[in-house]
Amino acid sequence: MKPKYSLLKNSSYAISGLMIAIKNESSFRLELIFGLFIVTAIVLLDLSVTHKLILFVTALLVLVVELLNSAVESVVDLVTKEIHPLAKNAKDLGSAAVMVAILLHIICWVVVLATTIA
């Protein structure tokens, strides 16, 4: 039988996951710190609401992808401690996803700033 849904209980799982990431994942901590500066810049810069939203969403996307990458790495580590080609692929693919998200965010900054200055 499926357990009854509880917003409070499910929210506590999400908060627990964030605390685990902050405590154990140095990449997430670093991206979170950069994110604080980035969000401050987004708020302070004289940009359109659309541009601010694009930059804010892509900044959050980096954190979301990093959390998913950390989840993949945890599962891989649970399954095997050996250096296996498929385990390496899974971890490398997760890292590539983070890199693509960061590149997307940088591209958005370049485009937003270029269109704002022009």
VOPA-143002 format. One record per residue (C-alpha): residue number from 0; residue in one letter; x, y negated, z. Coordinates in nm, 3 decimals. Layout:
REM residues N
+-----+----+---------+---------+---------+
!   i ! aa !       x !       y !       z !
+-----+----+---------+---------+---------+
! NUM !  a !       X !       Y !       Z !
...
+-----+----+---------+---------+---------+
REM end
This chain:
REM residues 118
+-----+----+---------+---------+---------+
!   i ! aa !       x !       y !       z !
+-----+----+---------+---------+---------+
!   0 !  m !   0.000 !   0.000 !   0.000 !
!   1 !  k !   0.131 !  -0.343 !  -0.099 !
!   2 !  p !   0.194 !  -0.576 !   0.197 !
!   3 !  k !  -0.031 !  -0.880 !   0.231 !
!   4 !  y !   0.114 !  -1.198 !   0.079 !
!   5 !  s !   0.223 !  -1.457 !   0.331 !
!   6 !  l !   0.345 !  -1.799 !   0.220 !
!   7 !  l !   0.528 !  -1.850 !   0.549 !
!   8 !  k !   0.697 !  -1.508 !   0.539 !
!   9 !  n !   0.795 !  -1.539 !   0.173 !
!  10 !  s !   0.927 !  -1.891 !   0.232 !
!  11 !  s !   1.143 !  -1.759 !   0.515 !
!  12 !  y !   1.297 !  -1.510 !   0.269 !
!  13 !  a !   1.380 !  -1.795 !   0.031 !
!  14 !  i !   1.533 !  -2.006 !   0.307 !
!  15 !  s !   1.731 !  -1.704 !   0.425 !
!  16 !  g !   1.864 !  -1.660 !   0.071 !
!  17 !  l !   1.971 !  -2.024 !   0.054 !
!  18 !  m !   2.148 !  -1.993 !   0.390 !
!  19 !  i !   2.328 !  -1.678 !   0.271 !
!  20 !  a !   2.442 !  -1.861 !  -0.044 !
!  21 !  i !   2.562 !  -2.163 !   0.154 !
!  22 !  k !   2.744 !  -1.945 !   0.406 !
!  23 !  n !   2.899 !  -1.687 !   0.172 !
!  24 !  e !   2.922 !  -1.831 !  -0.178 !
!  25 !  s !   3.196 !  -2.091 !  -0.222 !
!  26 !  s !   3.090 !  -2.164 !  -0.582 !
!  27 !  f !   2.737 !  -2.241 !  -0.466 !
!  28 !  r !   2.866 !  -2.468 !  -0.189 !
!  29 !  l !   3.087 !  -2.654 !  -0.436 !
!  30 !  e !   2.803 !  -2.695 !  -0.686 !
!  31 !  l !   2.573 !  -2.809 !  -0.405 !
!  32 !  i !   2.823 !  -3.077 !  -0.298 !
!  33 !  f !   2.866 !  -3.194 !  -0.659 !
!  34 !  g !   2.488 !  -3.183 !  -0.690 !
!  35 !  l !   2.446 !  -3.427 !  -0.404 !
!  36 !  f !   2.673 !  -3.678 !  -0.580 !
!  37 !  i !   2.501 !  -3.613 !  -0.912 !
!  38 !  v !   2.153 !  -3.665 !  -0.769 !
!  39 !  t !   2.271 !  -3.986 !  -0.601 !
!  40 !  a !   2.405 !  -4.109 !  -0.936 !
!  41 !  i !   2.080 !  -4.016 !  -1.111 !
!  42 !  v !   1.880 !  -4.214 !  -0.857 !
!  43 !  l !   2.109 !  -4.518 !  -0.864 !
!  44 !  l !   2.164 !  -4.545 !  -1.240 !
!  45 !  d !   1.928 !  -4.758 !  -1.444 !
!  46 !  l !   1.787 !  -4.480 !  -1.659 !
!  47 !  s !   1.441 !  -4.400 !  -1.790 !
!  48 !  v !   1.228 !  -4.160 !  -1.591 !
!  49 !  t !   1.262 !  -3.908 !  -1.874 !
!  50 !  h !   1.641 !  -3.926 !  -1.867 !
!  51 !  k !   1.646 !  -3.897 !  -1.489 !
!  52 !  l !   1.419 !  -3.594 !  -1.507 !
!  53 !  i !   1.638 !  -3.424 !  -1.769 !
!  54 !  l !   1.950 !  -3.477 !  -1.559 !
!  55 !  f !   1.780 !  -3.369 !  -1.238 !
!  56 !  v !   1.635 !  -3.051 !  -1.391 !
!  57 !  t !   1.964 !  -2.949 !  -1.551 !
!  58 !  a !   2.146 !  -3.013 !  -1.221 !
!  59 !  l !   1.898 !  -2.785 !  -1.043 !
!  60 !  l !   1.933 !  -2.530 !  -1.322 !
!  61 !  v !   2.303 !  -2.495 !  -1.239 !
!  62 !  l !   2.214 !  -2.408 !  -0.879 !
!  63 !  v !   1.941 !  -2.164 !  -0.985 !
!  64 !  v !   2.173 !  -1.980 !  -1.225 !
!  65 !  e !   2.445 !  -1.969 !  -0.958 !
!  66 !  l !   2.199 !  -1.809 !  -0.713 !
!  67 !  l !   2.103 !  -1.548 !  -0.975 !
!  68 !  n !   2.471 !  -1.485 !  -1.050 !
!  69 !  s !   2.537 !  -1.431 !  -0.679 !
!  70 !  a !   2.245 !  -1.188 !  -0.661 !
!  71 !  v !   2.385 !  -0.989 !  -0.955 !
!  72 !  e !   2.730 !  -0.981 !  -0.793 !
!  73 !  s !   2.581 !  -0.859 !  -0.464 !
!  74 !  v !   2.394 !  -0.577 !  -0.636 !
!  75 !  v !   2.704 !  -0.476 !  -0.833 !
!  76 !  d !   2.910 !  -0.473 !  -0.512 !
!  77 !  l !   2.642 !  -0.262 !  -0.343 !
!  78 !  v !   2.649 !  -0.005 !  -0.623 !
!  79 !  t !   3.026 !   0.023 !  -0.667 !
!  80 !  k !   3.350 !  -0.113 !  -0.527 !
!  81 !  e !   3.542 !   0.044 !  -0.815 !
!  82 !  i !   3.652 !  -0.156 !  -1.116 !
!  83 !  h !   3.407 !  -0.021 !  -1.372 !
!  84 !  p !   3.364 !  -0.174 !  -1.719 !
!  85 !  l !   2.987 !  -0.214 !  -1.673 !
!  86 !  a !   3.031 !  -0.374 !  -1.330 !
!  87 !  k !   3.284 !  -0.614 !  -1.480 !
!  88 !  n !   3.046 !  -0.691 !  -1.767 !
!  89 !  a !   2.761 !  -0.769 !  -1.526 !
!  90 !  k !   2.976 !  -1.004 !  -1.321 !
!  91 !  d !   3.129 !  -1.170 !  -1.628 !
!  92 !  l !   2.786 !  -1.219 !  -1.788 !
!  93 !  g !   2.660 !  -1.384 !  -1.470 !
!  94 !  s !   2.961 !  -1.615 !  -1.467 !
!  95 !  a !   2.904 !  -1.696 !  -1.834 !
!  96 !  a !   2.544 !  -1.791 !  -1.755 !
!  97 !  v !   2.667 !  -2.036 !  -1.490 !
!  98 !  m !   2.918 !  -2.182 !  -1.734 !
!  99 !  v !   2.647 !  -2.230 !  -1.999 !
! 100 !  a !   2.423 !  -2.405 !  -1.744 !
! 101 !  i !   2.709 !  -2.637 !  -1.644 !
! 102 !  l !   2.790 !  -2.712 !  -2.010 !
! 103 !  l !   2.422 !  -2.787 !  -2.076 !
! 104 !  h !   2.421 !  -3.031 !  -1.783 !
! 105 !  i !   2.737 !  -3.202 !  -1.909 !
! 106 !  i !   2.595 !  -3.228 !  -2.262 !
! 107 !  c !   2.277 !  -3.385 !  -2.122 !
! 108 !  w !   2.486 !  -3.643 !  -1.931 !
! 109 !  v !   2.681 !  -3.728 !  -2.246 !
! 110 !  v !   2.367 !  -3.766 !  -2.456 !
! 111 !  v !   2.179 !  -3.965 !  -2.190 !
! 112 !  l !   2.472 !  -4.200 !  -2.131 !
! 113 !  a !   2.541 !  -4.238 !  -2.505 !
! 114 !  t !   2.178 !  -4.325 !  -2.580 !
! 115 !  t !   2.158 !  -4.560 !  -2.283 !
! 116 !  i !   2.474 !  -4.751 !  -2.373 !
! 117 !  a !   2.393 !  -4.771 !  -2.745 !
+-----+----+---------+---------+---------+
REM end
